[in-house]
Amino acid sequence: MILSTDQKIKLKKLFEEKKFSELDFFIESLGDFKELPTNVLNIYAVSKALNKNSTIKDFKISAFCFNKIYSEDQSNRDAFYNLILVSIKAINFEYLEKHLISEYKKNNDDPKILEGLAKMNFFYNNMRESTYYYEKLVNISPNFVGIWSSFLAGMNYHREIDQKKYLDFCKNFDQTLKIDVDEFKKTKNNNKKLKIAFLSADFKYHSVALFLDGLIKNLDKDEIELIAISNLETHQHDQMTNDLKLSFNEWHDVLQIDDKKLVQFIRSLDLDILIDLNGYTYKNRINILKARCAPIQISWLGYCNSLGIKNIDYLISDPNLIKKGEENLYSEKIIFMPKIWNALSKPDNLPEIKINKKDKSSFVFGSFNNFQKISLDTIKIWSKILQKSNSKLILKNSLHFNEKKVNEILLEKFAKENVDLNKIEILSRTKTAQQHIESFNNIDLSLDTFPYPGVTTSFQSILMGVPVLTMKGFNFNSRCGESINKNLELDDFIAQDEEDYLKKALLIKSRNQVDKKYRDKLRENALKSYLFDIEQFAKDFTNLIRSL
């Protein structure tokens, strides 16, 4: 394909003016983009990478182009690095994987290669490998906040990393990359109401929003003024976002504001308390918390561990999650909700509890936790359960793209434990929340993951009358399942260790006690429990906050 002089001029003009959507349309009108000359193909790929309107499909096309360019000329480092960038944006490593592994062997301390390997392994649910590359990366590039966040959040997936070691890494991060702002000066509180802001990137249909929604609807608006500081992309606003907006006195979208200006803006709000709901999870604004934006800063809900940051004053927990004598393993002062650290509103229109198994006589285990939580230790125990019983295991992929590759990688791990893969079924992501909840009708017992247990999935399982077998943990994060079961007086469904987990799973299966009558009773008890008493939870939450 040969471009005319006019076409070349137009191409150059559109690129220089950053009119990427027009540029994409123009190039696509020329014919099959796969036949483009290398220089034009590169412009097309770069345009897709930079276009704010690009979708995952566009990023995948960009990856295809950069792969074609790099495969033809492996001295083109720009094409290789751009291939890493767009593969991460596409959350698809189809074109990158072989190049990445090959290049790592040649240069094992290249930050861009390490980032690609870390994120690729996270996507593939290879958590040990992902954490290994992230640790190498933070040692090489210690001032990269996003990499630190991914590294620290990833440490929660490993039992071999104890709480003290984790906290030491957090404290190291707290010393890096400070924002150049004036020291926070506490002023006299002249507010008539308690002024509280919630900071999150998850004000949409997300687990954090599901738990938050009931709380803020039940807080006393005569006493408390509520402000939302949203780091969510505006195009991701959904019905949950719109519902949440109705419960806040003020709403501020801050994604496009840089850290320094955001610190100054939040300080100008004259808050009493800032509650962070992100921690080290995706799209956090951890740096502004390090600089301090409010007299009192609290971590709650979205991240179930210490942040190790001196300017986070409090961490909201419960008596089942952090034991006496363990407070020194958390940098924050621990404040305790009386029974459990979070609660859900009683859902409307709960699906009917049914037994939807294909074979009514068989016993079906299940886990709908995201695949990152299915550790190798978890796979080993689940494999023994399947080998020692005539049962089936149903899993559920939460992804809406690339699920085939992810499923294959997970099944390979079971195959290494000599499991008959015919005993494992992987459900696809459901289109609606109602369909997801109904999926629990397919299983008899939910198997919790460890050391990173489920929370939202456990609440949902219990609502559908399906108990959750969980394991005791060693810190806040790993004890979440334990706290949920203790609040329901389901101590028989809390295993002491792997051996006890296996024993309990086989015993429950042999007794086959989880029938329709049991499920109905479990739902009834759960709805009467503190887990779903959002009105009382809101009162206790208010009392806790007021006591500060």
Wavefront OBJ file of the C-alpha trace (Angstrom):
o trace
v 0.000 0.000 0.000
v 1.475 3.342 -1.112
v 0.128 6.633 0.249
v -0.203 9.729 -1.910
v 1.425 13.019 -0.891
v -1.967 14.422 0.161
v -2.661 11.381 2.303
v 0.720 11.689 3.999
v 0.128 15.382 4.724
v -3.307 14.665 6.178
v -1.909 11.836 8.283
v 0.824 14.031 9.691
v -1.584 16.909 10.412
v -4.089 14.721 12.288
v -1.336 13.153 14.380
v 0.283 16.481 15.284
v -3.124 17.888 16.276
v -3.793 14.734 18.357
v -7.068 14.093 16.562
v -6.682 10.385 17.186
v -10.265 9.291 16.502
v -10.222 11.026 13.109
v -6.773 9.586 12.455
v -7.955 6.047 13.213
v -10.972 6.470 10.923
v -8.795 7.879 8.118
v -6.271 5.023 8.274
v -9.024 2.392 8.437
v -10.604 3.931 5.332
v -7.392 3.215 3.404
v -8.001 -0.531 3.475
v -6.749 -3.490 5.518
v -4.526 -1.984 8.245
v -2.474 -5.218 8.267
v -1.133 -4.241 4.826
v 0.014 -0.755 5.911
v 3.665 0.291 5.536
v 5.580 -0.035 8.821
v 5.766 3.720 9.470
v 1.991 4.160 8.962
v 1.225 1.025 10.993
v 3.269 2.521 13.815
v 1.298 5.789 13.677
v -1.950 3.800 13.743
v -0.792 1.755 16.741
v 0.399 4.839 18.643
v -2.876 6.624 17.895
v -4.867 3.709 19.341
v -2.609 3.706 22.415
v -3.015 7.449 23.063
v -6.669 7.894 22.165
v -8.726 8.563 25.328
v -11.711 6.939 23.626
v -9.915 3.683 22.900
v -11.521 0.488 24.145
v -9.922 -2.811 25.126
v -10.536 -3.929 21.541
v -8.576 -0.898 20.266
v -5.683 -1.624 22.609
v -5.613 -5.209 21.367
v -5.409 -3.952 17.755
v -2.574 -1.660 18.837
v -0.806 -4.643 20.414
v -1.201 -6.609 17.182
v 0.441 -3.753 15.243
v 3.352 -3.289 17.633
v 3.897 -7.054 17.661
v 4.070 -7.084 13.856
v 6.553 -4.189 13.844
v 8.739 -5.681 16.589
v 8.680 -9.212 15.145
v 10.047 -7.841 11.868
v 12.729 -5.740 13.600
v 13.695 -6.782 17.134
v 16.101 -3.861 17.439
v 13.044 -1.561 17.593
v 12.851 -1.065 21.356
v 10.098 1.544 21.108
v 7.822 -1.007 19.453
v 8.611 -3.565 22.175
v 8.004 -1.146 25.051
v 4.795 0.074 23.426
v 3.719 -3.543 23.034
v 4.116 -3.948 26.817
v 2.126 -0.775 27.465
v -0.868 -1.592 25.270
v -0.930 -5.262 26.295
v -1.360 -4.104 29.896
v -4.110 -1.684 28.815
v -5.820 -4.452 26.830
v -5.354 -6.881 29.745
v -4.283 -9.305 27.031
v -0.802 -10.753 26.644
v -1.404 -12.872 23.546
v 1.197 -11.034 21.466
v 3.547 -10.057 24.271
v 4.156 -13.204 26.316
v 6.844 -14.927 24.231
v 8.748 -11.650 23.611
v 8.585 -10.719 27.301
v 10.045 -13.996 28.515
v 12.746 -13.920 25.854
v 13.761 -10.322 26.615
v 13.805 -10.967 30.384
v 16.472 -13.625 29.850
v 18.628 -11.001 28.122
v 17.943 -8.169 30.586
v 16.427 -9.127 33.937
v 16.500 -5.662 35.512
v 14.691 -3.642 32.833
v 11.819 -1.907 34.733
v 9.415 -2.048 31.788
v 9.995 -5.763 31.284
v 9.562 -6.412 35.007
v 6.306 -4.452 35.066
v 5.022 -6.422 32.097
v 5.899 -9.735 33.749
v 4.387 -8.680 37.088
v 1.088 -7.604 35.539
v 0.905 -10.521 33.128
v 1.356 -13.012 35.973
v -1.231 -11.183 38.083
v -3.716 -11.458 35.219
v -2.835 -15.154 34.863
v -3.371 -15.563 38.641
v 0.260 -16.602 39.169
v 0.503 -14.581 42.369
v 3.900 -15.793 43.582
v 5.521 -14.912 40.265
v 3.724 -11.570 40.136
v 4.908 -10.590 43.631
v 8.459 -11.712 42.791
v 8.654 -9.344 39.813
v 6.981 -6.498 41.717
v 9.532 -6.800 44.509
v 12.380 -6.606 41.990
v 10.680 -3.592 40.439
v 10.263 -1.589 43.672
v 13.938 -2.166 44.442
v 14.888 -0.774 41.028
v 12.231 1.978 40.822
v 11.354 2.906 44.432
v 9.598 6.169 43.520
v 6.851 4.603 41.403
v 3.700 4.816 43.571
v 1.562 2.585 41.349
v 4.097 -0.232 41.453
v 4.401 -0.007 45.243
v 0.607 -0.215 45.552
v 0.411 -3.334 43.382
v 3.305 -4.927 45.268
v 1.882 -4.249 48.728
v -1.665 -5.290 47.793
v -0.269 -8.472 46.243
v 1.440 -9.468 49.476
v -1.987 -10.235 50.973
v -2.182 -13.317 48.754
v 0.737 -15.078 50.475
v 0.846 -16.945 53.781
v 4.643 -17.071 53.773
v 4.773 -13.268 54.115
v 3.934 -12.605 57.760
v 2.298 -9.419 59.054
v 5.539 -7.929 60.409
v 7.348 -8.325 57.087
v 4.385 -6.839 55.270
v 4.249 -3.851 57.637
v 7.980 -3.197 57.209
v 7.510 -2.942 53.438
v 4.597 -0.518 53.951
v 6.727 1.694 56.200
v 9.486 1.711 53.579
v 6.968 2.922 51.028
v 5.803 5.681 53.385
v 9.286 7.185 53.171
v 9.226 7.459 49.371
v 7.903 10.119 47.014
v 6.526 12.822 49.310
v 4.268 15.523 47.880
v 5.745 18.995 48.195
v 2.956 20.679 50.165
v 2.828 22.705 53.366
v 2.507 20.792 56.587
v -1.118 20.225 57.571
v -2.352 22.700 60.170
v -5.258 21.663 62.311
v -7.832 24.427 62.719
v -10.591 24.801 65.274
v -13.693 22.872 64.308
v -16.518 25.345 63.745
v -18.692 22.917 61.807
v -22.230 22.552 63.080
v -22.236 18.996 61.793
v -19.561 16.332 61.722
v -18.075 16.701 58.240
v -16.960 13.349 56.804
v -15.593 12.597 53.331
v -15.267 9.144 51.746
v -12.494 8.711 49.168
v -12.815 5.898 46.620
v -12.400 4.843 42.993
v -15.208 2.304 43.429
v -18.383 4.375 43.580
v -20.051 2.054 41.036
v -21.433 -1.494 41.042
v -18.581 -2.887 43.116
v -18.222 -4.715 46.426
v -17.130 -1.516 48.212
v -20.201 0.384 47.019
v -22.528 -2.469 47.981
v -21.405 -2.247 51.607
v -21.135 1.547 51.662
v -24.563 2.194 50.168
v -26.547 0.919 53.150
v -24.347 2.706 55.664
v -24.553 6.194 54.193
v -28.309 5.868 53.660
v -28.698 5.154 57.371
v -26.317 7.741 58.827
v -28.052 10.603 60.638
v -27.900 13.540 58.210
v -28.857 15.927 61.021
v -25.528 15.115 62.674
v -23.283 14.304 59.727
v -22.507 16.042 56.454
v -21.329 13.533 53.848
v -18.943 14.266 50.997
v -17.891 11.889 48.208
v -14.429 12.264 46.680
v -14.581 10.031 43.639
v -11.539 8.856 41.692
v -13.749 6.904 39.304
v -13.714 7.527 35.547
v -16.856 9.512 34.753
v -17.711 7.185 31.852
v -17.858 4.328 34.409
v -20.647 5.985 36.393
v -23.608 3.596 36.554
v -26.927 3.238 38.372
v -25.122 2.501 41.646
v -23.163 5.750 41.189
v -26.388 7.665 40.654
v -27.960 6.075 43.750
v -24.929 6.923 45.876
v -24.978 10.551 44.731
v -28.416 10.946 46.291
v -27.011 10.075 49.738
v -24.117 12.547 49.721
v -24.344 16.273 50.419
v -21.474 16.921 48.001
v -19.910 14.930 45.165
v -16.481 15.679 43.670
v -14.941 13.832 40.694
v -11.181 14.196 41.167
v -9.519 11.690 38.811
v -8.006 14.405 36.626
v -6.638 16.467 39.548
v -2.954 15.892 40.342
v -1.869 14.906 43.853
v -0.638 18.325 44.989
v -3.767 20.173 43.864
v -5.985 17.444 45.282
v -4.368 17.765 48.713
v -5.011 21.496 48.637
v -8.594 21.020 47.447
v -9.517 18.462 50.119
v -7.928 20.600 52.827
v -10.095 23.489 51.647
v -13.219 21.407 52.395
v -12.523 21.831 56.126
v -13.222 18.192 56.923
v -13.339 16.623 60.344
v -12.639 13.124 59.042
v -11.457 11.610 55.750
v -12.216 7.892 55.306
v -10.235 6.099 52.603
v -11.957 3.116 50.990
v -9.185 2.117 48.571
v -6.003 1.407 50.484
v -3.534 -0.054 47.982
v -6.210 -1.238 45.545
v -6.585 -0.086 41.944
v -6.734 3.676 41.281
v -6.028 4.669 44.867
v -4.806 8.161 45.824
v -2.469 6.948 48.535
v -0.032 9.834 48.106
v -2.546 12.457 49.192
v -3.161 10.489 52.393
v 0.571 10.469 53.062
v 0.515 14.268 52.866
v -2.529 14.493 55.195
v -5.746 16.167 54.052
v -7.828 16.073 57.249
v -7.320 16.165 61.034
v -8.384 12.522 61.247
v -7.740 10.005 58.475
v -9.228 6.504 58.629
v -8.801 3.350 56.542
v -11.886 1.163 56.176
v -13.750 -1.350 54.051
v -11.926 -1.514 50.701
v -8.579 -2.712 52.058
v -8.448 -5.120 54.983
v -4.937 -4.525 56.290
v -2.631 -1.853 57.623
v -1.333 0.773 55.209
v 1.817 1.369 57.265
v 1.450 5.140 56.745
v 1.976 7.395 59.738
v -0.684 9.879 58.614
v -3.420 7.220 58.592
v -4.625 7.522 62.162
v -7.154 4.699 62.513
v -8.064 1.335 61.022
v -11.631 0.073 61.523
v -11.700 -3.605 62.419
v -13.609 -5.974 64.705
v -12.668 -8.243 67.645
v -12.406 -11.340 65.435
v -9.894 -9.840 63.018
v -7.150 -8.330 65.173
v -6.406 -10.025 68.486
v -5.109 -8.537 71.716
v -1.347 -8.193 71.605
v -1.282 -7.806 67.795
v -1.848 -4.035 67.668
v 1.882 -3.391 67.130
v 1.630 -5.191 63.763
v -0.532 -2.347 62.420
v 0.691 1.251 62.153
v -2.787 2.694 62.719
v -4.635 2.772 66.022
v -7.169 -0.043 65.805
v -10.780 0.930 66.474
v -13.312 -1.852 66.751
v -16.853 -2.185 65.542
v -18.647 -4.257 68.207
v -19.303 -7.361 66.093
v -18.145 -7.135 62.463
v -16.249 -4.538 60.454
v -18.874 -4.168 57.716
v -22.525 -4.994 57.059
v -24.922 -5.173 54.122
v -28.445 -3.878 53.695
v -31.045 -6.606 53.426
v -31.367 -7.050 49.655
v -34.650 -6.550 47.838
v -36.023 -9.344 45.680
v -33.782 -12.151 46.871
v -33.952 -15.127 44.485
v -35.780 -18.195 45.697
v -33.563 -20.874 47.209
v -33.657 -23.923 44.937
v -31.624 -27.060 44.339
v -30.507 -26.533 40.753
v -27.900 -29.284 40.520
v -27.955 -31.387 37.362
v -27.530 -34.510 39.462
v -29.584 -34.084 42.632
v -27.845 -37.028 44.316
v -24.305 -35.644 43.901
v -22.579 -33.227 46.279
v -21.241 -30.055 44.703
v -18.567 -27.798 46.185
v -18.135 -24.311 44.801
v -16.206 -21.064 45.004
v -17.115 -17.834 43.254
v -14.122 -15.882 44.577
v -11.947 -14.207 41.964
v -9.219 -16.464 40.628
v -6.335 -14.425 42.096
v -7.475 -15.688 45.508
v -7.196 -19.344 44.480
v -3.683 -19.878 45.806
v -1.571 -22.955 45.092
v -2.160 -24.050 48.715
v -5.905 -23.722 48.157
v -5.683 -25.778 44.952
v -3.818 -28.557 46.778
v -6.542 -28.889 49.426
v -9.398 -28.644 46.939
v -7.666 -31.307 44.840
v -7.524 -33.668 47.830
v -11.218 -33.049 48.502
v -12.074 -34.006 44.911
v -9.794 -37.048 44.987
v -11.228 -38.352 48.255
v -14.888 -37.852 47.397
v -17.296 -38.500 44.562
v -18.039 -34.820 44.183
v -17.757 -31.889 41.837
v -16.294 -28.386 42.083
v -17.891 -25.361 40.411
v -15.830 -22.172 39.999
v -16.877 -18.880 38.448
v -14.754 -16.605 36.286
v -15.356 -12.930 37.069
v -13.744 -11.732 33.813
v -15.747 -10.719 30.750
v -12.788 -11.108 28.381
v -9.890 -13.537 27.831
v -11.618 -16.060 30.068
v -10.526 -19.069 27.973
v -6.815 -18.421 28.566
v -7.321 -17.743 32.287
v -9.447 -20.868 32.691
v -6.821 -22.994 30.960
v -4.070 -21.747 33.255
v -6.147 -22.493 36.356
v -7.071 -25.989 35.179
v -3.399 -26.734 34.459
v -2.684 -26.131 38.154
v -5.337 -28.681 39.128
v -3.977 -31.112 36.540
v -0.567 -30.949 38.238
v -2.311 -32.241 41.388
v -3.637 -35.205 39.359
v -7.257 -34.095 39.540
v -9.800 -35.462 37.101
v -10.674 -32.201 35.308
v -14.117 -33.574 34.460
v -14.946 -32.923 38.115
v -14.381 -29.169 37.674
v -16.813 -26.815 35.964
v -16.042 -23.138 35.395
v -19.034 -20.852 34.951
v -18.741 -17.699 32.865
v -19.361 -14.241 34.238
v -23.104 -13.592 34.510
v -24.707 -10.524 32.964
v -26.635 -9.379 36.037
v -26.193 -9.372 39.809
v -29.420 -11.374 40.148
v -28.058 -14.126 37.882
v -24.833 -14.191 39.889
v -26.701 -14.660 43.185
v -28.857 -17.388 41.642
v -25.676 -19.285 40.689
v -25.307 -20.325 44.339
v -28.319 -22.616 43.828
v -25.949 -24.880 41.876
v -23.763 -25.741 44.881
v -24.067 -27.370 48.308
v -21.074 -25.861 50.099
v -18.893 -22.842 49.340
v -15.184 -23.461 49.794
v -13.375 -20.323 50.910
v -9.960 -19.415 49.549
v -6.926 -18.830 51.759
v -5.015 -16.895 52.883
v -7.178 -14.329 51.029
v -10.810 -15.253 51.785
v -13.961 -13.982 50.170
v -16.123 -11.274 51.708
v -18.867 -10.207 49.290
v -19.110 -13.733 47.865
v -19.426 -15.124 51.400
v -22.279 -12.728 52.244
v -23.977 -13.696 48.966
v -23.475 -17.422 49.533
v -25.018 -17.203 52.997
v -27.976 -15.210 51.654
v -28.640 -18.133 49.327
v -28.473 -20.538 52.259
v -25.118 -22.010 51.264
v -22.639 -22.099 54.195
v -18.983 -21.233 53.641
v -16.143 -23.425 54.866
v -13.317 -21.047 55.762
v -9.944 -21.294 57.499
v -8.463 -19.429 60.445
v -5.994 -16.740 59.461
v -3.095 -14.782 60.912
v -4.058 -11.135 60.293
v -6.986 -8.826 59.503
v -7.223 -9.805 55.841
v -6.921 -13.572 56.278
v -9.505 -13.694 59.109
v -12.411 -12.066 57.258
v -14.144 -15.374 56.583
v -13.649 -16.361 60.208
v -15.351 -13.183 61.438
v -18.327 -13.681 59.113
v -18.870 -17.250 60.337
v -18.413 -16.336 64.008
v -21.120 -13.699 63.687
v -23.440 -16.414 62.341
v -22.379 -18.913 65.030
v -21.075 -21.194 62.278
v -17.965 -22.263 64.202
v -18.211 -25.774 62.722
v -17.415 -24.178 59.353
v -14.113 -22.653 60.540
v -11.122 -24.928 59.939
v -8.021 -24.709 62.130
v -5.603 -25.619 59.325
v -5.396 -27.491 55.976
v -5.853 -30.896 57.558
v -8.942 -29.738 59.435
v -10.248 -28.008 56.286
v -10.051 -31.296 54.371
v -11.609 -33.233 57.249
v -14.510 -30.784 57.641
v -15.221 -30.651 53.884
v -15.433 -34.449 53.660
v -17.545 -34.657 56.826
v -20.051 -32.088 55.580
v -20.207 -33.923 52.261
v -20.756 -37.312 53.919
v -23.565 -35.993 56.129
v -25.137 -34.204 53.160
v -26.793 -31.861 55.659
v -27.146 -28.806 53.416
v -30.650 -29.552 52.162
v -33.439 -27.099 51.302
v -34.620 -26.902 54.913
v -31.083 -26.121 56.138
v -30.636 -23.419 53.500
v -33.903 -21.688 54.284
v -32.985 -21.644 57.978
v -29.490 -20.284 57.279
v -30.927 -17.411 55.224
v -33.485 -16.667 57.925
v -30.824 -16.582 60.656
v -28.460 -14.496 58.529
v -31.091 -11.835 57.820
v -31.719 -11.532 61.562
v -27.994 -11.256 62.325
v -25.761 -8.199 62.689
v -24.364 -8.897 59.187
v -27.569 -7.467 57.701
v -28.702 -5.143 60.502
v -27.534 -2.033 58.683
v -29.547 0.324 60.882
v -27.759 -0.851 64.045
v -24.453 -0.956 62.194
v -24.914 2.697 61.180
v -25.638 3.697 64.800
v -22.555 1.831 66.043
v -20.472 3.335 63.240
v -21.623 6.839 64.182
v -20.819 6.240 67.857
v -17.374 4.949 66.935
v -16.620 7.963 64.731
v -18.017 10.411 67.297
v -15.780 8.914 69.991
v -12.711 10.043 68.044
l 1 2 3 4 5 6 7 8 9 10 11 12 13 14 15 16 17 18 19 20 21 22 23 24 25 26 27 28 29 30 31 32 33 34 35 36 37 38 39 40 41 42 43 44 45 46 47 48 49 50 51 52 53 54 55 56 57 58 59 60 61 62 63 64 65 66 67 68 69 70 71 72 73 74 75 76 77 78 79 80 81 82 83 84 85 86 87 88 89 90 91 92 93 94 95 96 97 98 99 100 101 102 103 104 105 106 107 108 109 110 111 112 113 114 115 116 117 118 119 120 121 122 123 124 125 126 127 128 129 130 131 132 133 134 135 136 137 138 139 140 141 142 143 144 145 146 147 148 149 150 151 152 153 154 155 156 157 158 159 160 161 162 163 164 165 166 167 168 169 170 171 172 173 174 175 176 177 178 179 180 181 182 183 184 185 186 187 188 189 190 191 192 193 194 195 196 197 198 199 200 201 202 203 204 205 206 207 208 209 210 211 212 213 214 215 216 217 218 219 220 221 222 223 224 225 226 227 228 229 230 231 232 233 234 235 236 237 238 239 240 241 242 243 244 245 246 247 248 249 250 251 252 253 254 255 256 257 258 259 260 261 262 263 264 265 266 267 268 269 270 271 272 273 274 275 276 277 278 279 280 281 282 283 284 285 286 287 288 289 290 291 292 293 294 295 296 297 298 299 300 301 302 303 304 305 306 307 308 309 310 311 312 313 314 315 316 317 318 319 320 321 322 323 324 325 326 327 328 329 330 331 332 333 334 335 336 337 338 339 340 341 342 343 344 345 346 347 348 349 350 351 352 353 354 355 356 357 358 359 360 361 362 363 364 365 366 367 368 369 370 371 372 373 374 375 376 377 378 379 380 381 382 383 384 385 386 387 388 389 390 391 392 393 394 395 396 397 398 399 400 401 402 403 404 405 406 407 408 409 410 411 412 413 414 415 416 417 418 419 420 421 422 423 424 425 426 427 428 429 430 431 432 433 434 435 436 437 438 439 440 441 442 443 444 445 446 447 448 449 450 451 452 453 454 455 456 457 458 459 460 461 462 463 464 465 466 467 468 469 470 471 472 473 474 475 476 477 478 479 480 481 482 483 484 485 486 487 488 489 490 491 492 493 494 495 496 497 498 499 500 501 502 503 504 505 506 507 508 509 510 511 512 513 514 515 516 517 518 519 520 521 522 523 524 525 526 527 528 529 530 531 532 533 534 535 536 537 538 539 540 541 542 543 544 545 546 547 548
